[in-house]
Amino acid sequence: MTFSLRPTYDEPRLAALVDALRDYLDGELADYERDRGITHTTRLTRTDLEPVWRRSRELGFYGIHLPEEFGGQALSYTQLAALKEEIGASGRALGHCVLGDMGGPLRAGDILRHATDHQLHKYLLPLVRGERACCFSLTEADAGSDVRSMRTTAVRDGDGYRLTGHKVFSSAGPFADFAIVVARMADTGGDADPKPSFSAFLVDLDSPGCRVLDGATPMSGEHIESDILLEDCHVPAANLLGEEGEGMRIALGRVTTNRLLHCPSVLGATRRALDLTLDRTRHRKVAGGQPLLALQSIQHKVADMATEFYAARSMTYAALAALDTGADVRTEAFMCKLFVAESAFRILDQAVQIHGKEGLTQGNEVEYLFRKVRMFRVLTGTSEIQKNGIAKGLAFLT
Ligand SMILES: Cc1cc2nc3c(=O)[nH]c(=O)nc-3n(C[C@H](O)[C@H](O)[C@H](O)COP(=O)(O)OP(=O)(O)OC[C@H]3O[C@@H](n4cnc5c(N)ncnc54)[C@H](O)[C@@H]3O)c2cc1C
């Protein structure tokens, strides 16, 4: 893999997809955002999103990674990553709607594999068609990294369950029709049975006993988070994903793939910042009328930024290629998530530094990208948790 700020691909199918995606992002989608005045901080509605889901599906991008029987093109993880990187690099506010990250097939992730026929037809196929949307609700106020300490419980009740609890930071919650909720089985995890058992459920967000509340606004300024409040909410047994007790395995299985697939999005955003920074160094004049890039201290900064980017990108695509062969890349996924998050943060910090006051000014793209990329050191598992995972993997190797 060579270094480039606008990668090209030898594989004709992928090259054509990347070209078509760039055209859509820079053309039709850019126009749509401009016409509607949509920015990263707009309070988006379903009316804003549905036309983009539909159009992205018509163009073949929405759910493109899925098998053909689900209307996808059965992309490999590496091919999907190349598309995700382009979206990250495009700077489009609605980029997360194109492949289905925002409530669509990518948010559901591996869940599709665990669905029964009923779940497939009622929930997941409409989701793949862009008619329904979902969020993923694992985290609680007092259960983040230590997710097993969650308090949301499921009690068996006739032909179903009653769920009670309060989930926070459910991304895409404001636009979702249903949530994938993980809850602790109520008769487990107490003094009598110290080993808690967790199950995953598809919960209709308009069910009696379920409320979707405005979530916190993260530092990126995006309004895409919800709290999901469950008060004795009845969920039919048909909505149990997999078997009782498999909830954490299903949820964390999704997280391992997602962890790796988040990396190309962040790489894309970092690539964009690097591009903007190089441009700035060529055009910004300093003492003596010379451009910033003529200063050796600036050259060293951009050299470090580009080198870290190249390393982060190379390891990510190497892990994705291994995943495509069916290899177990749990440890590598932790490594990539850690290195991509930490190096992207360092790169963005230098991008802000090189942009001077412009980089500190709200409305400047680098200032936004700094805040957006900073979040990645926490979400989808913090950097410290990635290190715990790597150490565990190493212990297993010896
Ligand atoms: C923008 C955003 C979107 C999100 N989207 C979703 C979503 O869609 N669905 C969802 O379920 N969740 C979501 N989350 C939640 C996210 O996954 C959690 O924030 C994350 O797992 C960390 O949990 P926490 O914030 O509670 O931090 P804590 O667990 O409280 O951690 C605090 C600090 O302690 C450290 N720490 C904790 N435990 C250990 C340990 N064992 N070893 C070493 N260090 C440790 C952490 O690394 C961190 O630095 C989202 C969060 C954000 C910010």
The ligand as an SDF file (V2000), in Angstrom:
LIG
                    3D

 53 58  0  0  0  0  0  0  0  0999 V2000
  -20.7230   10.1150   20.6940 C   0  0  0  0  0  0  0  0  0  0  0  0
  -20.9520    8.8010   21.3740 C   0  0  0  0  0  0  0  0  0  0  0  0
  -21.7310    7.8460   20.7600 C   0  0  0  0  0  0  0  0  0  0  0  0
  -21.9900    6.6240   21.3950 C   0  0  0  0  0  0  0  0  0  0  0  0
  -22.8270    5.7230   20.7990 N   0  0  0  0  0  0  0  0  0  0  0  0
  -23.2180    4.6100   21.4770 C   0  0  0  0  0  0  0  0  0  0  0  0
  -24.2240    3.7440   20.9610 C   0  0  0  0  0  0  0  0  0  0  0  0
  -24.7450    3.9450   19.8500 O   0  0  0  0  0  0  0  0  0  0  0  0
  -24.6330    2.6980   21.7270 N   0  0  0  0  0  0  0  0  0  0  0  0
  -24.0870    2.4330   22.9380 C   0  0  0  0  0  0  0  0  0  0  0  0
  -24.5130    1.4550   23.5790 O   0  0  0  0  0  0  0  0  0  0  0  0
  -23.1050    3.2210   23.4660 N   0  0  0  0  0  0  0  0  0  0  0  0
  -22.6680    4.3140   22.7740 C   0  0  0  0  0  0  0  0  0  0  0  0
  -21.7080    5.1590   23.3120 N   0  0  0  0  0  0  0  0  0  0  0  0
  -21.1090    4.8360   24.6030 C   0  0  0  0  0  0  0  0  0  0  0  0
  -19.6410    4.4690   24.5070 C   0  0  0  0  0  0  0  0  0  0  0  0
  -19.4920    3.1860   23.9700 O   0  0  0  0  0  0  0  0  0  0  0  0
  -19.0540    4.5990   25.9350 C   0  0  0  0  0  0  0  0  0  0  0  0
  -18.9530    5.9920   26.1840 O   0  0  0  0  0  0  0  0  0  0  0  0
  -17.7030    3.9430   26.0660 C   0  0  0  0  0  0  0  0  0  0  0  0
  -17.8530    2.5500   26.0250 O   0  0  0  0  0  0  0  0  0  0  0  0
  -16.9900    4.3020   27.3750 C   0  0  0  0  0  0  0  0  0  0  0  0
  -17.8090    4.2140   28.5030 O   0  0  0  0  0  0  0  0  0  0  0  0
  -17.9320    5.4620   29.5140 P   0  0  0  0  0  0  0  0  0  0  0  0
  -18.0970    6.6830   28.6710 O   0  0  0  0  0  0  0  0  0  0  0  0
  -18.9870    5.1710   30.4920 O   0  0  0  0  0  0  0  0  0  0  0  0
  -16.5140    5.5860   30.2270 O   0  0  0  0  0  0  0  0  0  0  0  0
  -16.0550    4.8310   31.5660 P   0  0  0  0  0  0  0  0  0  0  0  0
  -16.2910    3.3870   31.4230 O   0  0  0  0  0  0  0  0  0  0  0  0
  -16.6490    5.5270   32.7450 O   0  0  0  0  0  0  0  0  0  0  0  0
  -14.4880    5.0940   31.5320 O   0  0  0  0  0  0  0  0  0  0  0  0
  -13.9010    6.2920   32.0710 C   0  0  0  0  0  0  0  0  0  0  0  0
  -12.4010    6.1920   31.9670 C   0  0  0  0  0  0  0  0  0  0  0  0
  -11.9470    5.0860   32.7530 O   0  0  0  0  0  0  0  0  0  0  0  0
  -11.1890    4.1930   31.9570 C   0  0  0  0  0  0  0  0  0  0  0  0
  -11.4850    2.8110   32.3180 N   0  0  0  0  0  0  0  0  0  0  0  0
  -12.6840    2.2790   32.6450 C   0  0  0  0  0  0  0  0  0  0  0  0
  -12.5620    0.9550   32.8940 N   0  0  0  0  0  0  0  0  0  0  0  0
  -11.2700    0.6480   32.7140 C   0  0  0  0  0  0  0  0  0  0  0  0
  -10.5040   -0.5550   32.8110 C   0  0  0  0  0  0  0  0  0  0  0  0
  -11.0640   -1.7130   33.1200 N   0  0  0  0  0  0  0  0  0  0  0  0
   -9.1690   -0.5010   32.5370 N   0  0  0  0  0  0  0  0  0  0  0  0
   -8.5690    0.6680   32.2220 C   0  0  0  0  0  0  0  0  0  0  0  0
   -9.2370    1.8420   32.1150 N   0  0  0  0  0  0  0  0  0  0  0  0
  -10.5620    1.8370   32.3530 C   0  0  0  0  0  0  0  0  0  0  0  0
  -11.6730    4.4520   30.5180 C   0  0  0  0  0  0  0  0  0  0  0  0
  -10.6980    4.0600   29.5770 O   0  0  0  0  0  0  0  0  0  0  0  0
  -11.9120    5.9460   30.5370 C   0  0  0  0  0  0  0  0  0  0  0  0
  -10.7330    6.6200   30.3060 O   0  0  0  0  0  0  0  0  0  0  0  0
  -21.4170    6.3600   22.6710 C   0  0  0  0  0  0  0  0  0  0  0  0
  -20.6070    7.3350   23.2780 C   0  0  0  0  0  0  0  0  0  0  0  0
  -20.3660    8.5360   22.6500 C   0  0  0  0  0  0  0  0  0  0  0  0
  -19.5130    9.5690   23.3440 C   0  0  0  0  0  0  0  0  0  0  0  0
  1  2  1  0
  2  3  1  0
  2 52  2  0
  3  4  2  0
  4  5  1  0
  4 50  1  0
  5  6  2  0
  6  7  1  0
  6 13  1  0
  7  8  2  0
  7  9  1  0
  9 10  1  0
 10 11  2  0
 10 12  1  0
 12 13  2  0
 13 14  1  0
 14 15  1  0
 14 50  1  0
 15 16  1  0
 16 17  1  0
 16 18  1  0
 18 19  1  0
 18 20  1  0
 20 21  1  0
 20 22  1  0
 22 23  1  0
 23 24  1  0
 24 25  2  0
 24 26  1  0
 24 27  1  0
 27 28  1  0
 28 29  2  0
 28 30  1  0
 28 31  1  0
 31 32  1  0
 32 33  1  0
 33 34  1  0
 33 48  1  0
 34 35  1  0
 35 36  1  0
 35 46  1  0
 36 37  1  0
 36 45  1  0
 37 38  2  0
 38 39  1  0
 39 40  1  0
 39 45  2  0
 40 41  1  0
 40 42  2  0
 42 43  1  0
 43 44  2  0
 44 45  1  0
 46 47  1  0
 46 48  1  0
 48 49  1  0
 50 51  2  0
 51 52  1  0
 52 53  1  0
M  END
$$$$
